[in-house]
Amino acid sequence: MQAAADMLARLPTIVRITMSDLVVIALLGAVLTIAVVVARRRFTKGSECCGDIAQAPERVQVKDRDKRHYHHQITLSIGGMTCEHCAIKVENALNELPDTWATVSIGSKQAVVRTKEEPDYIAMREAVASAGYVVL
């Protein structure tokens, strides 16, 4: 033990590392690693919350856009939308339901849903949920 202590005493002070120094270095390494992972995700997925900025989801085209053919209209409040891409995803999910025409506003966080038949609230909730959002 004495020999090891003598060797440490002969080392220059710049090389001496205490346990607290090691803890600080480990913490800085962890913070740096987390920062790199977060930055990598942001740059590879885009800055939008749900995807690449350059590739917005394509809208599902509703064939019948004559409002007179839709006898029912309801407004749904949607939770979890933060950008226009989110709104398109919700709109697409609702527009895939039969005899349904939906428009979604990110500003009001609402979907205006027109249906030719009596609205099926359960199917609408499930469609919104399948897109990753929730009907409030």
Protein Blocks (a to p, Z undefined) as FASTA:
>chain_A
ZZmmmmmmmpcfklpccfklmmmmmmmmmmmmmmmmmmmmmmmnojafnbcfklccdddd
dfblcfklpmbdcddddehiabfklmmmmmmmmmmpghiacdddfklopacdddfbdcdf
klmmmmmmmnopacZZ
